[in-house]
Amino acid sequence: MVFEGPASFEGSTFTGGFDSTDLVFNGPADFTSATFTGRFTLDNVVFTGPALFAHATFEHRSTIRNTVFRAEATFRDASFARYTRFVEAEFEDEAWFQQVGFHGDVLFDGVTFRSQARLTRALFEGAASLTLDAPLTDFSLSTFRRRARIEVADGTLKCDRTVFESGVRLTSSGPAEIVLHDVHFGAPSAIAAAPATITEYRLADRPRLLSVLGTDLTGLTLSSVDLSRCSFGGAHNLHQLAIEDWNSWGHTPRGLWVTRRIALADERRFRARTGSARRRRRWAIPGDDQDAAVSGNIQGDYHALRRMHEEAKDEPAVTEFYYGEMEMRRIGLWQELRVRLRERWWRGVTATLGEWLLVSLYWLLSGYGVRVWRALTALAVVIVTTSAALVQWGFPGAPVAYGDAVRFSVRAATSLLRGTDVPLTPAGEWIELVLRLLAPLLLALALLAVRSRVRR
């Protein structure tokens, strides 16, 4: 059957069942404020004009199957009292579900939205199982009373002040971008890639978490989620987050003077905002337009994530996040020092300068106690330098070969308690004393770095 022209049923009451199969509405179909007391079924129906179901009441089971909405579809303030199913439905234009009340269980199975899916301020009182494919799916200000299962394919999933009272399992079969702002997880929840993405190791198809601003992350588990662009600024209980995939994180850019390690997106944004133009280009995230956080907040995020991995006994990850935390501390101290110099607060300058020098030396000599090669390189530099000094000023009498001076320096560096039996000039004794102080320190830092690398 084909309805030509406008079909208006505004305010109508349909008693018994409403079963429409193989219908075509060629004009606007207006069911605004209509009441359906029996079962409501749309099967293989095509709406070529606007489909208006605003303020409609569905008192019995509702099924919308294999139905195409080619123009705007509006379900604003509609009420579904019983089990509701949208199966293989297609919305080619805007779909509006604001303030819809789903009072029974609801199933969206294979529903496609060519434009935006607006499910804002909706109420899901029953179990919700939603499989959606849309450029933008918006659940802002919606409430799920029972545990929900949401699966998306691509596009953007936005949850702003969304409430999942009994938790949610959110999966994505493609690189969907997920934004969580002030979301409430009332029970343990999970965000994960689709099983096929995990088993086939398709890293490019993992969901991408972009922001968790204002969200309490207690009980949230992330599995095979891309975190390379995620900003953790403003999140609560970040240390209670659980992350199950080591490959989730982004890394520092490649460079001669840049240590290859895990780097939060906020650190990269922060570094891309300061320094030379070349440095900014190197640290910038391609296609990223988010604002940069301040160094102190980033340091706190690294610290929280380090605590998370400490509780999980994941020592390699602890090492990575500890390095990032110390890097942001060193950079933050440098910024603080510059501010105090501008303010001419000399007492503060002295305190900050001392701490910055200590942290900088710790970074330079051993990479905060986690880079073996730096400590060993520093030890080699000390031995080479002291050997040259000993050749010049350390031994009395005839000149000594450089190789003999190196052997003397190595023996002095490794014999901690026993003194050397080679006569030295006063300058040579001072050189040996410096060597005996620095060498054990650098050896200890190297051993500390080895331990942090091999500990599991």
PANUNU-501011 format. One record per atom (N, C-alpha, C, O, CB): x, y, z. Coordinates in steps of 0.1 Angstrom, whole numbers, plus 5000, padded with zeros to 4 digits. Atoms other than C-alpha are relative to their C-alpha. Glycine has a CB too. Layout:
BEGIN
XYZ/...
% end
This chain:
BEGIN
500849885000/500050005000/500950125000/501950135006/499050005012/499249875001/501250354992/499150115004/498050134999/500550024985/500749874996/500150675010/500650114992/501850154994/500250025015/499549885007/500450964986/499650135007/498450145012/499450004985/500349884993/500751305002/500049985015/500449885020/498650054996/499950004985/500551395039/499149895006/497949885001/499750135006/500950094992/499251125063/500150055014/501150035021/500549854998/500049944987/498151285095/499249925010/498049905007/499550154999/500750074989/497251085126/500350065013/500349995024/500449855000/499649934988/498151345151/498949995011/497750015009/500250154997/500950024989/496551275185/499149885000/498249875008/499250125002/500950125002/494850955173/500349895010/501549895016/500249944986/499850114991/494350655195/499749874992/498649864986/499050015012/500250125008/494850315179/499849885010/500849845017/501349974991/500350114991/493150035199/500349874993/500349864981/498550015005/499550125006/494249685194/501450014995/502250095000/499049954989/498750005006/497249615173/500250104989/499250134982/500449874996/499749925011/498949845148/501149934992/502249934996/500450155004/499150095007/500549615122/500150064985/499150044978/499649855000/499949945014/501849795090/501249924994/502349924998/500350155001/499050085007/503749575065/500050054985/498950064979/499749855001/499949975014/505049675031/499250134996/498550134986/499549884991/500649875003/503850035033/501050104995/502250094998/499350055012/499149895004/505250345016/499250135003/498150154998/500349984985/500649864998/504550695029/500850104992/502050134995/500150035016/499349915009/505450935001/500050145004/500650234998/499449994986/500049864995/504651245021/500349995015/500649885020/498750064997/499850004985/504951345058/499049915006/497949905003/499950145005/500950094992/503651085082/500050065014/501050055021/500549854999/500149934987/502451265114/499249915010/498049905009/499450134998/500650084989/501851035144/500250085014/500350015024/500649865001/499749934988/502551315169/498949985011/497750005008/500150154997/500950024989/500951245203/499049894998/497949885005/499250135003/500950125002/499350925190/500249905011/501249905018/500349944986/500050104990/498550645214/499749864994/498749854986/499050035011/500250145005/498950275205/499949915012/500849885019/501349964991/500350084988/497250055230/500449854998/500749785008/498650005003/499650145003/498149715213/501450004995/502250094996/499049944991/498750015006/501249585196/500250094989/499350114981/500249854996/499749915011/502949825173/501149944992/502149904997/500450145006/499050065009/504749685142/500150084987/499150114981/499649854998/499749955013/506349845113/501049904993/502149894998/500650155000/499250105007/507749585089/500150034985/499150034978/499549855003/499849975014/509349665056/499250134995/498550124985/499749884991/500749875003/507950025056/501050104996/502250105001/499250055013/499149905005/509450315038/499350145002/498250164998/500349984985/500449864998/509050685049/500850094991/502050114994/500050045015/499349915008/510050915021/500050145005/500950225002/499549994986/500149874994/508951225040/500349995015/500649885020/498750064997/499850004986/509351325076/499149905008/497949895005/499950145006/500750104991/508251055102/499950065014/501050075020/500649864999/500249934987/506851235133/499349915010/498149895009/499350134997/500550084989/506351025164/500250075013/500250015024/500649865000/499849924988/506951305189/498849985010/497749995006/500350144997/501050014990/505051255222/499149884998/498049875005/499250135001/500850125002/503650925210/500249905012/501249905018/500449934987/500050104989/502750655235/499849864995/498849834988/498950045011/500150145005/503350285228/499849925013/500849895021/501349964992/500350074988/501650085255/500349855000/500249795011/498550025003/499850155001/502449735243/501449984993/502150084991/498949934992/498750035007/505449565225/500050084987/499050094980/500149854998/499849925013/506849765196/501249944992/502249914998/500350155004/498950065008/508849635167/500050094987/499050114980/499749854996/499849935013/510249845138/501149924993/502349934997/500450155003/499150095006/511949605114/500150034985/499150064978/499549855002/499749985015/513549655079/499250124995/498750124984/499549884993/500649885003/512150005079/501050114996/502050125003/499050055011/499149905005/513750295060/499350145002/498250164998/500349984985/500549864998/513350665071/500950084992/502150114995/500150045016/499249935009/514550865042/500150155003/501050224998/499549984986/499949864995/513851205058/500150005015/500349895021/498750084995/499849984986/513951335093/499049915008/497849905004/499850145005/500950094991/512551085120/500150065014/501250085019/500549854999/500049934987/511451235153/499249915009/498049885007/499450144999/500650074990/510651035184/500150075014/500150015024/500649855002/499849914988/511051325209/498849975010/497749975006/500050144996/500950014988/509351265243/499049884998/498049875004/499250125001/500950125002/507850935230/500249915013/501249915020/500449924987/499950094989/507150665256/499749854995/498749834990/499050045011/500250155004/507650285250/499949935014/500849915021/501349954992/500350064987/506050095279/500549865001/500949815012/498550005003/499650145000/507049735269/501349984992/502050084988/498949914995/498950045008/509749555250/500050074987/499050064980/500149854999/499949925012/510949765221/501249954991/502349934996/500250155003/499050055009/512849645190/500150094988/499150124981/499849854996/499749945013/514549835162/500949904993/502149894997/500650155001/499250105006/515849565138/500250044985/499350054978/499349865001/499649975014/517749645106/499350124995/498950134983/499749884991/500749875004/516149995105/501150094995/502350084999/499250065011/499049915006/517850265085/499450145000/498350174995/500449964985/500349865000/517750635091/500950084991/502150094995/500050065015/499149935009/519050835062/500250155003/501050214997/499449984986/499949864996/518551175078/500150015015/500349905021/498750094995/499949984986/518551315113/499049915007/497849895003/499850145004/500950084992/517051085139/500050055015/501150065021/500449845000/500149934988/515851245171/499249915010/498149875008/499250134999/500550084989/515251035203/500150075013/500250015024/500749865001/499949934987/515451315229/498949975009/497749975006/500150154997/501050024989/513751245262/499149894997/497949895002/499350135002/500850125002/512450915250/500049915012/501149905018/500449924987/500050094988/511350685278/499849854995/498849824990/498950045009/500150145003/512150315272/499849935014/500749915021/501349944993/500350054987/510350165302/500149845001/500149795012/498650045004/499850145001/510849805291/501449974994/502250074992/498949924992/498750035007/513849625276/499950054986/498950074979/500249845000/499949945013/515049775244/501249934992/502249914998/500250155001/499050065009/516949625214/500150084988/499250104981/499749854997/499649945013/518649815186/500949904993/502149884998/500650145001/499250105006/519949545163/500350034985/499450034977/499449865001/499649975014/521849645131/499350134995/498950144984/499649894991/500649885004/520449995131/501050104994/502150115000/499250075012/499049915007/522150235107/499450144999/498350174996/500249954985/500349865000/522150615110/500950064990/502150074992/500050075014/499149935010/523450795079/500450145005/501550195001/499350014986/499649874994/523451125098/500249975015/500949885019/498850104998/499850014986/523351175136/498949935007/497749945004/500250145006/500950074991/521750955162/499950085013/500850075021/500349855002/500149924988/520451185190/499149925010/497949925009/499450144997/500750074989/519550975221/500350075013/500550015023/500449865000/499749924989/520051265245/498850005010/497649995005/500450144996/501149994990/518051285278/499149885000/497949895005/499350134999/500950125000/516650935272/500149925013/501149935020/500449914988/500150084988/515650705299/499849854996/498949824989/498850045010/500150155003/516350325296/499849935014/500849915021/501449954993/500350064988/514650155325/500249855000/500549795010/498650035005/499750155001/515049795312/501449984995/502250074994/498949944991/498750045006/517949605298/500150064986/499250054978/500249855000/499849935013/519349795268/501249924993/502349914998/500450155002/499050065009/521249615240/499950084987/499050064979/499849854998/500049915011/522149865213/501249984991/502349994995/500050155005/499050015010/524049795181/499750104989/498850104982/500049854994/500249885009/524450115161/501150034991/502350004994/499750125010/499049965010/526250245131/499650154996/498750174988/500149914988/500449875003/526250625129/501350095001/502250065008/499050065011/498949914999/528650915123/500250075014/501350095018/499950114989/500049954986/527651055157/498949945007/497749955003/499950165000/501050064991/525850875185/500250085013/501250085019/500249855002/499949914989/525051115213/499049945011/497849945010/499650144996/500850044989/523850975247/500150105012/499950065023/500549865005/499949904990/524351295266/498850015009/497650025004/500350144994/501149984990/522251335298/499049885000/497949905006/499350124997/500950124999/520750985293/500349925012/501449935018/500149924987/499950094988/520150735321/499749864997/498649834991/499250065012/500350155002/520450355320/499949945014/500849945022/501249944992/500350054987/518850195350/500749865002/501249835012/498549995003/499450145000/520049835342/501350004992/501550094984/499049904996/498750015007/523349715328/499750014985/498849944980/500749875003/500249985015/523649825291/501149934992/502349924997/499950154997/499050055009/525449675262/499950094987/498850094981/499849854996/500049915012/526349925234/501149964991/502349954995/500150155005/499050035010/528149835202/499950104989/498850124983/499949864995/500049905011/529150095176/501049954990/501949864993/500450145005/499150045011/530950055143/501150104997/502350074995/499249974987/499049905004/532650385136/499450135005/498450145012/500350004984/500549874996/532150755140/500450045014/501450005019/498550004999/499749954987/531950935173/498949965010/497749975007/500150155000/501050034990/530250815205/500250105011/501350115017/500249865005/499949894990/529551105229/499149975012/497949945011/499650144994/500850024988/528551045265/500450125010/501550135015/500449875007/499849884992/528251375284/498950005012/497750015009/499850134992/500950014988/526751345320/499149884998/497949895003/499350135002/500850135002/525450995310/500249925013/501249915019/500549924988/500050084988/524550775339/499749854996/498749824990/498950055010/500250145001/525050395338/499949945014/501049915020/501249934991/500150034986/523650295371/500549855003/501049835014/498550015004/499550144998/524449915367/501149974991/501449854989/498849914997/498850035008/527449955344/499649984986/498549984982/500749885005/500250015014/527949925307/501249924994/502349934999/499850144993/498950065008/529949715282/499950064987/498950044979/499949844999/500049925012/530849935253/501049944990/502249944994/500250155002/499050065010/532449765222/499950084987/498950144984/499749854999/499949935013/533449895188/500749904990/501749854993/500750135001/499450085011/534049705156/500950084991/501450024981/498949934992/499249915008/535850005141/500750105008/500550105020/499250064988/499349894993/537950305150/499150115005/499350235001/501150054992/500949904995/535150485168/500750095010/501650045018/498749935006/499449904990/536150795188/499050025011/497850065009/500350134993/500850014989/534750785223/500350125009/501550145013/500149875008/499849894991/534251095245/499249985013/497949965012/499650144993/500750034987/533351045282/500250135009/501350155013/500549885007/499949884992/532551375301/499049985011/497849975009/499750124991/500950014988/531151355337/499149884999/498049885003/499250135001/500750135000/530050995331/500049935013/501049935020/500549914989/500150074987/528850805361/499849854997/498849804991/498850055008/500150155001/529550425362/499749955013/500549955023/501449944994/500450054987/527550285390/500449865003/500349825015/498550015001/499550144998/529049935386/501249984991/501450064981/498949904998/498950025010/532149785369/499550004986/498549944982/500649865004/500349985015/532149865332/501249974992/502449974997/499550154998/498950035009/534249795302/499850074987/498750084982/500249844998/499949955014/535249955269/501049914993/502149904997/500450154999/499150095007/536749715244/499850004985/498850044980/499749855006/500250035014/537349635208/499249884998/499049795006/501449994993/500850125004/535149385190/500949885000/502149894998/499350024987/499250124999/536349025194/500849974987/502049934988/499149885003/499250035013/537348995157/501250104999/502250064994/499050024988/498849915000/539549305161/501149955008/502349975004/499550145005/499050054991/541349145190/500749874994/501949864994/499449975013/499450135005/541748795175/500850024987/501849954985/498949904998/499349985012/542848925141/501150115001/501850144992/499050044989/499049904997/545049195157/500050114991/501050154985/501449935000/500149885008/543749485137/500050125008/499050175013/498649994992/499849894992/545149765156/499450134995/498950215003/501550035002/500749885005/543750025133/498550015002/498050125001/500350014985/501450014998/540249915141/499650015015/498449995018/499449884994/500449994986/540449965178/499350135003/499550234996/501350005009/500749874996/538150225195/501050095006/502050055012/498949975010/499149904995/539850545204/499350095011/498350165008/500550104988/500549924989/539250705237/500650145000/501950145000/500249935014/499549865001/539651085235/500150085012/501050165014/499250074989/500149924988/538651235268/499249935011/498249865008/499550144997/500750054988/537551135303/499850115010/499850085022/500749885006/500149884992/537051485317/498849985010/497749965006/499850124992/501150004990/535151475350/499549865003/498549855011/498950094996/500650144998/534551095349/500849935011/502049935012/500149934987/499450084990/535150875379/500349864993/499449794989/499049985012/499650125008/537150585364/500149885009/500649775004/501350034994/500050124991/536750345394/499249894993/498049914990/499450045014/500750125005/535850005381/499949994984/499349904979/498650005005/500050015014/536350085344/501249934995/502349954999/500050154994/499050085006/538349845323/500150034985/499150034978/499849855002/499849975014/539849925289/500849884994/501849854999/500850134998/499350115007/540749635266/500150034985/499150054978/499149875003/499749975014/542349695233/499450134995/498750144985/499549884991/500449865003/541550065233/501150094997/502150095004/499150065012/498949915004/543750315215/499950135009/498950205009/499850044985/499949894991/544850575241/501050114996/501450195004/500349955014/499049925004/547350755220/499650154999/500550244999/500549964987/500549865001/545151075218/499250045012/498650145013/499250024987/500949984989/543451045251/500550105010/501750105014/499749875008/499749914989/543451335276/499449955013/498249945014/499650154996/500550044987/543251225312/499850115009/499550095021/501049905006/500249884992/542951575325/498650015006/497649994998/500350134992/501349984994/540151625350/499349875004/498249875009/499150074991/500650124996/539451255355/500249975015/501150025021/500749884992/500050034986/538751115390/500449865002/500049774994/498650035007/499550144997/540450805405/500649934988/500349824985/498849925006/499350065012/542650755375/500849875004/500949784996/500950104994/499350124996/544650505395/499249875002/499749765003/500850035013/500950114999/541550285398/499749944986/499049844985/498850045007/500250055014/541450245360/500849874997/501949865003/500350114989/499350125004/542349905346/500250004985/499250014977/499249875004/499650005014/544149885312/500649864997/501649835003/500950124996/499650145002/544649535297/500949994988/501449874985/498849914999/499250015012/546649615266/501250095000/501050225001/499150034987/498849924999/550249735266/500150094987/500750204988/501249915001/499949935012/549849855230/499050124999/498950184988/499849914988/501049905001/547250105239/500650144999/500050244994/499150005012/499449874998/549650395245/500750054988/501249984979/501050005012/499249945010/551250645222/501550015005/501749985017/499550144997/498649994997/555050705222/500650144997/500050224990/500849894993/499249885004/557550985220/500449994986/500549894980/501250025009/499550005014/558551095185/501449954999/502249965009/499850144994/498750045002/561650955171/501050124998/500650224992/500149914987/499049905000/564751165175/501349965007/501349875016/499450135006/498750044994/568451155184/500050035015/500649955022/501150084993/499949964986/567951325218/498749975007/498550035018/500350155001/501350034993/564451185226/500049855003/500249774995/498850034990/500050144995/564250865247/498749944995/497650004997/500149995015/501150075005/561850615231/499249945012/499849865019/500349894990/500750054988/559150555257/498550034998/498150104988/500550075013/501549975000/555350575264/499950155003/500550205012/499249915010/500249864997/554150935263/498550034999/497849994989/500850094990/501449965001/550651065271/499850114990/500750194987/499650055014/500349905010/548951275245/500150145006/500550234998/498649974995/499949874994/548851565269/501450055001/501750175000/499350005014/498649965000/552651565272/500450044986/501150144985/500949885005/499749965013/552951575235/499450134996/500150214990/499649894990/500649875002/550551855233/500750115007/500950225002/498550005004/499349904992/552352045260/501350034994/501750154992/500249955015/498749975006/555752005244/499950064986/500750144982/500849874998/500249945013/554352095210/499650155001/499650224991/498949924992/500449864999/553252425224/501250095004/501150215003/498950015011/498949934995/556652525237/501249964992/501249864985/500349985015/498850035006/560152535223/500150054985/499350134981/500349855000/499849955013/561452585188/498949944990/498249854994/501449954995/501050055010/559352535156/500349864997/499349784995/500150094988/499650145004/561252215148/499549915011/498949805008/501549984998/500450084989/560552075183/498549995000/497949885003/500550065013/501550015000/556852165180/499549914989/498649834992/499550144998/500450095011/556551995147/500249855004/499449765001/500750034987/499650134996/558251685161/499049945010/498649825009/501449995005/500850054989/556051655192/498550014997/497749945003/500350075012/501449985003/552751755176/499449874995/500049794988/499850114989/500750125004/550151485171/499250034987/498450134987/499049955011/500749965013/548951485134/498550005001/497949915006/500549904989/501449995000/545451605131/499350035013/498150025014/499449884995/500649984986/545051685168/499850155002/500650234997/501049955010/500349864997/543352005179/499650035014/499150145017/498950054990/500449984986/542851965216/501050095007/502250115003/500049865008/499249914992/544252215241/501049925008/500849815012/499250095009/499050074992/547452135260/499750035015/499250135019/501450064996/500149994986/547352065297/501350075006/502250094999/499849875006/498849944993/549752225323/500949885005/500449775007/499650095011/499050114997/552852025333/499749945013/499849815014/501450065001/500350064987/551751975369/498849904999/498949795006/499650115010/501150105002/548451805358/500549884993/500149774996/498950074992/499550115007/550351585334/500849915009/500849795009/500850044988/499250074991/552751485361/499149925009/499449805012/500950105009/500950084992/549851385383/499349894993/499149784999/498950105005/500650115008/548351175355/501049894999/500749775001/499650054986/499050105000/551650995351/500149925013/500349805014/501450064996/499950064986/551750935389/498949915002/499149805007/500150115010/501250094998/548250795390/500149874991/499849764996/498750084996/499850125009/548950565360/501149915005/501049785004/500250044986/498950094994/552150445377/499549925012/499849815013/501250095004/500650074989/550150365408/499149884995/499149785001/499250105009/500850115006/547750165387/500849884996/500449774999/499250064988/499250115005/550449955372/500849945012/501149825012/501050044989/499450064988/552149915406/499149905007/499549795011/500450115010/501050094994/548949755420/499849884991/499549774996/498750075001/500050125009/548949525389/501349934999/501449834992/499550054986/498750065000/552549435396/500749994986/501449904982/499949855005/499449995014/553549545360/501250095001/501050214998/498950054990/498849924998/557049665366/500550074988/500950194989/501149915006/499549935012/558049745330/499150134998/499750234994/499949914988/500949895002/554949975328/500350115011/500350235008/498649965000/499749914989/555850125362/501250094996/501250214998/500249935013/498849925004/559250225348/499750104989/500250214990/501049904995/500449915011/557750385317/499350135006/499750245002/499249934990/500749884995/555350605336/500750085011/500550205012/498649955006/499149934991/557850685363/500950104992/501150214997/500949915008/499149925008/560150825336/499250124995/499750244996/500649924988/500949895004/557251035322/499750105011/499750225009/498849954994/500349914988/556351165357/501250095003/501150215006/499749915012/498849924997/559951275363/500350104990/500850214993/501249915002/499849905011/560251445329/499150125002/499650235001/499749934987/500949884998/557151655336/500450085013/500250205014/498649955001/499649934988/558551735371/501250094997/501250205001/500449905011/498849925004/561851855356/499650124992/500150234994/501049914992/500549895008/560052065330/499250105008/499350225007/499249954988/500849914992/557652205356/500950085009/500650205012/499149925009/499149924991/560552305379/500750114992/500950224997/501149915006/499449905008/562252485350/499050124997/499450234997/500449944986/501049905002/558952675343/499950085012/499850215012/498749944995/500149934987/558652755380/501250105002/501050215007/499849905011/498849924998/562252885381/499950134991/500350234996/501249924996/500249885009/561553115351/499050105006/499350225005/499749964986/501049914994/558453255368/500650085012/500450205013/498849925004/499449944988/560353325400/501150104997/501350205004/500549895010/499049905004/563153495382/499350134995/499850244998/500949944989/500749885005/560653725365/499450085012/499450205012/498949964990/500649944988/559053795399/501150055010/500850125019/499149915007/498949964991/562553845415/499849955014/500150025024/500250155000/500250064987/561653615444/501349915002/501349804998/498749925001/498750065000/565253525451/500149885009/500849785006/501150105004/500050124991/564653285480/499349884993/499849774993/499250035013/500650115008/562253085458/500949964989/500949844985/498750054995/499150035011/564753105430/501149905005/501349804998/500750124994/498950084994/567452945452/499549855002/500149764999/500550055013/500650134997/565152655463/499749934988/500049814986/498850025009/500450065012/563752585429/501249964991/501349854985/499150094992/498850035008/567152605412/500849885005/501249794998/501050125000/499450114995/568652355436/499349874997/499949774993/500150015015/500850125003/565852105431/500149974985/500249854981/498550025004/499950025015/565952155393/501349944996/501449854988/499750134992/498650055003/569752095392/500149855004/500649774997/501050085007/499950144995/569351775413/499249914991/499849804987/499449995014/500850095009/566551635391/500749994986/500749894980/498650064999/499350005013/568451735359/501249915000/501449844990/500350154996/498850094999/571651565370/499549855001/500149774995/500850035012/500650144999/569551255379/499649954986/499849844983/498849995010/500450035014/568151265344/501249984991/501249884983/499150114994/498850005009/571451335327/500949875002/501349814993/500850125001/499150114997/573451065345/499449864999/500249774997/500550035014/500550145000/571050775346/498649994995/498049894996/500049955014/501350015004/567750865331/499049975011/498249885010/499849904989/500850024988/566150885365/500149865006/499149805012/498550034997/499850134994/567650555375/499449884992/499349774998/499550005014/500650115008/566050355347/500749984986/500249904978/498550034998/499350015013/568450405317/501449955003/502350035007/500050134993/498750064996/571450175321/501150064992/502250104997/500049854997/498949955009/573450315291/500450135004/501650175003/499550004986/499649874996/573350665305/501049995012/502050065012/498850085004/499150014989/574950565338/501349944996/502449995001/499349915011/498850065004/577550345321/500850104991/502050114992/499849874992/499349905008/578350625296/500650115009/501750155007/499050064990/499449904991/578750875324/501249955008/502250025010/498950045010/498950064994/581050635342/501249994991/502350024995/499749855005/498950005009/583150595311/500650144998/501850154997/499549944986/499549875002/583350965306/500850055012/501950115011/498850104999/499349964988/584451015342/501449935000/502449995003/499349955013/498750075000/587250745338/500950064990/502150084992/499849854998/499249945011/588450895305/500550135004/501750175002/499250014987/499649864996/588451245319/501150005012/502150075011/498850085005/499050014989/590251155352/501349944995/502449985000/499449925011/498850065005/592750945333/500950114993/502150124995/499749894990/499349895007/593651245311/500650105010/501750155009/499150084990/499549914990/593951465342/501249945008/502150015012/498850035010/498950064993/596151215359/501350004992/502450024998/499749855004/498849995009/598551205329/500650135001/501850155001/499649964986/499549865000/598851575331/500550045014/501650115015/498950104996/499749944987/598951645369/500149895011/500549935022/499050105003/500150094989/598651325388/501249925005/501349895017/499049904997/498850084996/601951135388/501250085001/501550174992/500149884990/498849934999/605251265400/501149944991/500949824987/500650015015/498950065007/608451215381/499850004985/499250094979/500349865004/500150025015/608551085345/498649994995/497749945003/500849874996/501350005005/605551115323/499449854999/500249764997/499950064986/500750134999/603050815325/499149994987/498550094983/499149985012/500850025012/601450665294/498550005004/498049985015/500349864994/501549984998/597650725290/499449875004/498449865012/499350064988/500550134997/596950355290/500249965015/499349905021/500649894991/499850034986/598550315324/499150095009/498650045020/501550035004/500949924992/596550605337/498549955000/497849965010/500050154995/501450065001/593250435325/500049885009/499049875016/499749964985/500150124991/594150115343/500050045014/499349985022/501349914997/500149954987/594850315374/498650055004/498250035015/501150115002/501349944998/591550495371/498949895002/498149905011/499550094989/501050114999/589550165366/500249935013/499249895020/500249904988/499750074987/591350005396/499550095012/498950035021/501549975001/500549914989/590550315418/498550005000/497950025011/500650144998/501449995000/586950315406/499349885005/498249885010/499550034986/500650124996/586349955414/500449945013/499849855019/500249894989/499650054987/588249905446/499650115010/500250215012/501649995001/500749904992/585950085470/500750025014/500750145018/498649965003/499549994987/587750015503/501550015001/502150075010/499549895009/498650015000/591349955494/500650114992/500250144981/500549864994/499449895007/593550245485/501149954990/501449834990/500750095010/499050045010/596050245456/501450025006/501650105015/499950094987/498649994995/599850195462/500950084991/502150074992/500549865002/499249925010/600950425434/500150145006/499150205010/499350014986/499849874995/602450755446/499450104991/499550094979/501550035002/500749905008/600451065435/500450145005/500950155017/498549985001/499849864996/600951435436/498850055008/497849975008/500250094987/501149954993/598651645458/498850014990/497649984994/500350135006/501149985010/596551725426/499549864997/498349844995/500550074988/500450135003/596551355418/499149935011/498249865008/501249914997/500850054989/595151265452/498650065000/497649995003/500750035014/501349945002/592351515447/499249934989/498049914990/500150154998/500750075012/591551355413/499549865004/498449835001/501050004988/500450134996/591551015428/498850005010/497949925009/501249925007/501149994991/589251125456/498750034993/497649974996/500250125010/501249985008/586751265431/499549884993/498349844992/500250114990/500350125007/586950945411/499349905010/498449835006/501249944994/500650104991/586250735442/498750045005/497949955010/501049995012/501349954997/583250945450/498949984989/497849934991/500050145004/501050015011/581650945416/499849864994/498749834991/500550094989/500250135006/582350595403/499149915007/498249855001/501449945000/501050094994/580450405430/498650054999/497749974997/500349995015/501349945002/577550645426/499449964987/498349924985/500050155002/500550035013/577350585389/499849854998/498949814991/501050054989/500250155001/577850205393/498649975007/497949885002/501149935007/501250034993/574950205418/498850044991/497849974991/499950085013/501149965009/572750405394/499849904988/498749874984/500350144994/500150105011/573550155366/499449875005/498549814998/501449964995/500750124994/572649855389/498550035003/497749945001/500749965013/501449974998/569450035398/499250004987/498149954987/499950145007/500750015013/568550075362/499949864995/498849834989/500850094990/500150145004/569349715355/498949935007/498149865001/501349925002/501150074992/567049605383/498650054995/497749974995/500250045015/501349955004/564249825371/499649944986/498449934983/500050154999/500350065013/564549675336/499749855000/498849814993/501250024991/500250154999/564649305346/498949965010/498549845009/501349935003/501050044989/562149315375/498749984993/498350064984/500050115011/501450035005/558749165367/499049985012/497849965010/500149874992/
% end
